[in-house]
Amino acid sequence: MDGYLTAASAAPAGTADLCLTVADPRGSCCRPADVESACLPIDGVGLGFWDWNLAAGRVTYSSDWKRMLGYAGASIGDSPEFRSARIHPEDAASAAAALQQHLDGRSEVYVHEHRMRGADGRYRWVAERGRVTERDADGRPRRFIGVQIDIDDAKRAAAELQLSERRFRAVFDAMFELMGVVMPDGTVIDVNEAALRFAGLAAADVIGRKMWDTLYFQTSEATRELARQAVQRSACGEIVRCEIEILGAGGRTMPVDFSIKPVYDERGEIVMLVPEGRDISERRLSEQILRESEDRFRTMFSEAPIGIALVSTDGRFLEVNEALCSIVGYEAEELMALRFQDITHPDDLEPDLALVQRLLAGEIPRYRMMKRYFHKRGHIVHIQLDVSLIRTPEGEPKYFVSQIQDVSERVALDRLLSAEKERLQVALSAITDAVLITDVEGRIKFFNPIAERLLGCAPRQAIGAMVAEIVDLRDEQSGRRVAALEALPGQHASFIQGCGYLHRPDALPVFVEYALAPLKDEAGELMGYVVTLHDVTQARALTHALEHQATHDALTGLPNRSGFERALEQQRQSAAGTLRNWCLLYLDLDRFKTVNDTAGHVIGDELLRAIAVRMRAVLRATDTLARLGGDEFGVILDNCNLENAERIAIKLIDAVDRFRFRRGEDEFQIGLSIGIVRGAEGLTIADLMRMADTACYVAKRTGRNRACVYNEQAIEGVSPSTEFDLLHELQRALDRDRLRVYAQKIVDVTSARPVGLELLVRMIRPDGSIVAPDRFLSIAERHDVVTRLDDWMLRHAARLIRGEDGHLPDDWFVTINVSARSISDPRFHRTISEVVYGDRALRERICFEITESAAPASWAMTRQGIELLRAHGSRVLLDDFGSGFTSFEYLRNMHVDGLKIAQDFTRNLSADPINDPVVSMVAELAHRLDIFAIAEGVEDPEAWRGVAAKDIGMAQGFYFHRPEPVENLLR
């Protein structure tokens, strides 16, 4: 070639325009008129020339051409085959075809890139360009001049770049976060698989559109505008971050921690933006739950793997956890003697304080920043700081809650990877998941710090090891190792994900979401795998705690109504289609409300816990006991027929009845009413609960402290709904004065002369019909209306004695019935003081009857009420004496002025072998105690004579007088 290159003229920058002159065959230099000068643009430098004389079959190779292939100074001959034989076999055919196409005149210039074998046997990439410079009269080529350029470094750099980009794509698509890449003008140029799956879109649906026009930001016009402004701000160099709701497939919305960051090239110019959305649904739920439960917050505070601190508004550490102490190297006492300003790097203090001020002003709900702390030993610790503000109910700032994560390793990793390609660096900088990259054999090639922490393995142990040897990932249900990792290499050609736990002999299980993605080259050939592990241990623990809280009663630890109904549904389904017997019990504590009202809810809660323990001890291990709410419980008896269910119910009633709950001077006794229903196919949960509740109601209506088996015919027309109807009717009667006073005369037994009246109450319906007291008094007792009824009767008795409604004989006294609930109610005590205070005649003529059969839950409160009545000068009678089991207990504990012998004993007095001695004994007891006695229920002359024979002073009953409106007896 030396001698053929005669001139080089100026050409555009980056090329050399070479004019080649062909020597005349006769030895003189000439430019044939029919051969144009060949001006060849050559990329780069280091040119090698070769001149091919096709007529002679010889090639002249320039010294630069030979040096390029390692033949400098060597004699290689002039054969064309020397060049063609060194072309890589895979490139030879295409190179020959391109050259032949030009020689045949079918292309202007010959251009081809291929690999050439050098003297050392190694192939190098070269680019060849050339042109025919002389043809014969028939157009056949006679001479060809070519230029060869070494492009090996550029080719290898391009391959490395492609490999790096494929690695980036694998990691990019394996991220759990929603990520994308947009141009500074907002045009989307890439989006990862997580984002596409969430929206149910293909890449083509998103790429090329403006970011704010994509589906994700169509939740509202405000969100769309926020996205547009975020792009503009980030394109100006700002890192934008906020929390927004984004839209996905099927109208699903998701709250995300949205951020968008600028990416700079080596010249410092912004070339692209990286938006990211991290699902914060669980975080928001956690924040709500933390506000609701201080106990759970304290547990999470102390055991959290990240640093947490409560910080005063002036920066003092009020409380810190162990993780924070570990991060900064201080003991808790040392740290709480400091302010956060004392350990903050000076360059980070001003932006931190600015955010604090915005938080205090209410401009932002919380903030996150990356900053630096000084460790106690003096070195710098890089942290991620998340701060929220707790306010008082009045809205005043109370203290900050700071979460501190040590990101020093992440910062160090960022610096280590600074030489990597820009997009990979941005994607990995925010990773909080464990990431492992393997080769095709499954050997680990990359291992990030989070993987080191999760797996408890140093990188030097992991790199080069098989992934299944390092990652002991097991199925949560079976406990077996996950086959996806065991089957590597070569078994997975698509994306795989799932849930499991990491097993480590030296640590507790770590529950993770895992993803396994193949890493492929440009031709689709497998290059390795990317494994990502997302730690969900805390989220799962929180979920389990919430599930337990949602199905269990906080007071007793028993299942609550929700948990009981879930167990009931499982029982119903498991027994379906089988012959297995099972029963449902509905339990209601009798007189528990009296304990709550008299002793307070704290004592009531203690009683509930104690009762729950006693009932649980009675039941079998296979039985389910739950607190349904208030003083109601439920029991599921599996493998239990109706007869055995009744036996168990009796044991429960006996256990509660024998229990005495003592607090100070008070002793409480309560009862238990139980409804029983047998499980049967076709009955829903609602059916079973309704039937058991109705049976329990019947048990309470028929005497309490007993069990009742549900029977459709036996309880027809009896239900809580009918009771509530009658209760509402009674309340309306009190409101609208539709009650009427009736009276029955009390006579002197010797003379049968009236000496007093027992005042009774009747309810008048709007149609004028009369409702007897046995229909509504027990309902009034159960539902706290009885005290209001007793108040009404006391005031009417006072009006009667004072003569406001007519004249009552001056030597007559009156008695009124007062419930045990009222006599122990401070509100009724105030009514007594208000009505009888200052009126001696009223105090002496009115007597209060306390029903003995309605034994109160607290002797102390009942005794206090009786003492108050007697202190005012009023007399107290014990009504229905002998009708219950506590008659003599009353006399032992209470100071009363008289008693009324229950009519069960005065009927058939002479004929019944038990009644006669009982009445004699009671009469003798009254004489010994110096109290008077009144015989109730005297309905015939024989009963009158029998009572008189026992020296009982007074009596009442139908034989002497039937109850009638009291106004009929007034003068």
C-alpha positions, 0 to 999 in steps of 0.5 A: 500500500505504501506508494498507493496512498498519494494524498489525504484531504480534510474531512469531517471530524472523526473520519479520514477521507483517503484518496487512493490513486492506482498505479498504471500497469506500465509503471507510471502513476495515473488516475484512470478516467473510468475509475473514481478516486476511492474516498473511504470514511474510517471510524477511529484510528489504527488503520490497516490497508490491503491491496488486492490485484484480482487479475494477478491473484496477489494481495499486498498487506500494509505493515499496520495491517500485519501489526494489527494481527500480530505479524509485524515484521513477519513475511506472510506472502501475498496470497488472498487466502492468508486473509480469508483463512483467518476469518472466524468460521462463524463469520466467514460466510457472511464476510465472503457474501458481502465482498462478493456482492461488492465485487459483482457491482451490487453495492457501492462499498464493501463493509463488514465486521467480523473476527480475525485470528491473530498470530497468538491464536486469539480472535479479535473483532475488526471492521473492514471497508473497501472499494473496487478501484479498477475494472476491465472493459467487461466490468470485471474487477481488476483491483480492490483496496480495503481498510481494516480497523481494530474494534475488539475493545469496543465490541467487548465493551458493548458485550459487557454493557449488554450483560450489565443491562441484562443483570439490571433487567433481572433485578429490576423485574424481580423487585417487589416495589413498583418501578419505572424509568422516564425521560426528563419530559415525563415520557415512560421508557421502561417499567418493571414486572411488579408495576405491570402485574399490579396494573394488569398491563403490558409494557406497550400500554405504558411505554411512550406515554407521559407518566401522569397519563398512565393508569396508576395516577388516574385515582383523581385529578389531584393525583395526576397533577401531583405526578406531573409536578413531581416529574417537573421538580425531579427534572430540575434535580429534586428528589421528590417523595410523597404518599399517594393512592395509585390505581391498578387492575380492576379498580384496585387502589393501593397506598404507596410511598412514591418517590422520583429521583433524577439520574445524572450522566458523567457530565452532570446532566440529568438523563432520566428519572426513576419513579418508585412506588412502595406498597405502604398498606401494611405500614398504615395498618400498623400505624393505626394499630399502634395507636390503639394498643399501648401494650403492643406498641411497647412490645414492638418498641423494645423488640424492634430490629430497628432503632426507635426513640421517643423524642421531646419537642426540644430534641431530648431522648425520652425513651430509646430501645436496644436497637438504637443503643446498638446503632450509636454505641450508647447505653440507654441512660447515656442516650437519654441524657442527650439531645438528638442534636448532640449526635447529629452531623453538623451538615445534617442538622439544619435540614433535620431541624427544618423538617422538625419545624414543618412537622410541629407546624402541621405542614407535614404528617411525618418525614423521612431523611437520610442523615449521619449520627456520631457513634460514641466511639467517634465514627459516623453512622449513616441512618435512615430517619423516619419521624412522626409527631404524637399530639395531645387530644387538644392537638398540642405537640406531645413527642416525636416517634423516631425510627432509625435504621442503620444504613451504613452498609447500604451507603458503603455498598452504594459507594462500592457500586458507584462504577456500575451502570447508572440504572443498576446503581439507582435500582439497588441503592434502595433495596431492602430485600435480600438479593442473590445472583447465581450462574447457570449452575446455581452457584452464587455470584452476588450476595447483598448485605441484607442477604448476609443478615437474613441468612447469617452468612458472610459473603466470603462463605456464600460467593461460589457456593450452591444457592441451596447450600446457603439458602435453607428455604422451607415450605411453611405448611410441610416444613420441607425444603422448597423444590424451586431452589433444590432443582437448580440448575436448569429447571426453571425458565420462568418467574417463580414466587411464593412464601416460606421461611428461612431455617437457621439452626442458630436463630428463629425462623425468618418468614419471607416472600421469595422470587426466583427469576431466570437471567437470560442473555440477548439470545434468550440463553440462560445465564443464571438466576436472581433470587430475592427474599423479602422479610415478612416476619414482623408483618406476619407476627402482627397479623397473627396478633391481630387475628388472635385479638379479633377472635379472643376476649381481652378480659378472660383470654377466652374466644370472643363472639367472633371466634366462637361463631367461627368455631361453631361453623367449623363444628357444624361443618365437621359434624355434617353428614355424620352421626356425631352428637354435639350440643351448644350451651348459652350461659347468662350470669344471674345478678351480675349487673348488681355486682357491677352497679354496687361494687364497680366494673373493676370488681365485676371484671375480676369476678368475670375472670374468676367465673371463667376459670371455674367454668373452664375447670368443669369442662372437658379439654375438647369443649370450647368455652367463649365469652360472647359479651358482657355476662354471657358465655357460650360452650360447644360440647363435641361428641356429646348427646343431650343427656350428657349436655344437661349433666355438664350444664348442671355441673356448671350451675353448681360450680357458679352457685357454690362460688363466693366472691369476696372483696373486703367486707362484701361477699358476692354470690351470683347464679347461672342460667343456661339454654341448651340446643342440640346440633342438627343438620340444616341449622345455621349459626344464627338458628343455633344461637337464637334457639340457645338464647331463647332457651336461656331466656326461658331458664331465667323466666322460670326461676333462674339458676337452672338449665332449659333445653330448647323445645319449639312447642314448649317455649312458643310465644316466650322469647326475649322479644316479647319481654322487651315489648312488655318492658317498653310498655312498662316504661311508657306507662311510667312516663304517661302515668298509666299505673294504678295503686291497688290495696289489700287490707291487713287485719287483726287476727283476733277481731278481723278489724282492718289495721293496715293496707298492703299497696300493690301496683297494676299497669293500665293499657291504653285500651283500659285493660289491666296487666297484673304485676306477675307479668311485669315485675320480674322484667322490671327487676331484670332491666333496672326499671324496678327502682323507678317503679319503687320510687313511684310507689313510695311517693304515692304511699306518702300522698295517701298517708298525708291525705292528698288523695283522700282520707285514710283512717289514722290508725291504719299503716301501709306497706309497700314492696321494695325490691332487693335491687332498690334497697341497695341502690344509693339513688333510692336511698336519696328518694327515701330521705327526700320523701320521709324526712321531717314527717314523723307520721309518715315514717311511723305509718309506712312499712317497707317489705323486702322480698326474701326470695329475691336474695341480693348479690351483696349483703353489705349493700342490702344491710346498709339500705335497711339501716337507712330506713330504720334510721328514719324511723320506718319499719322493715318487713321481710316478705315471703318468709320461708319461700327461699333458702336464705330466710334465716340468713336474712334474720342473722344478717339483717335487723328487721321489724317484722316478717310476713309468712309466705302463703305457701305455708298458710294454705292447707295449714291443718291438713299439711304435715309440714306447713303446720310446724313450720308456721308454729316455728316461725311464730315462735321465732318472731316472739323470741326476736320481739318482732311482729308477724303477718300471715299471708294467703289466708283464704278460708276460715280454717286457715284463719283459725289455724293462724289465730291458734299460733298467736300470730297477730295479723293476717291478710288474704282473700278470706278477709279482702280481695285487692281493689283500687285504693281510692275505693277504701278512702273516705 
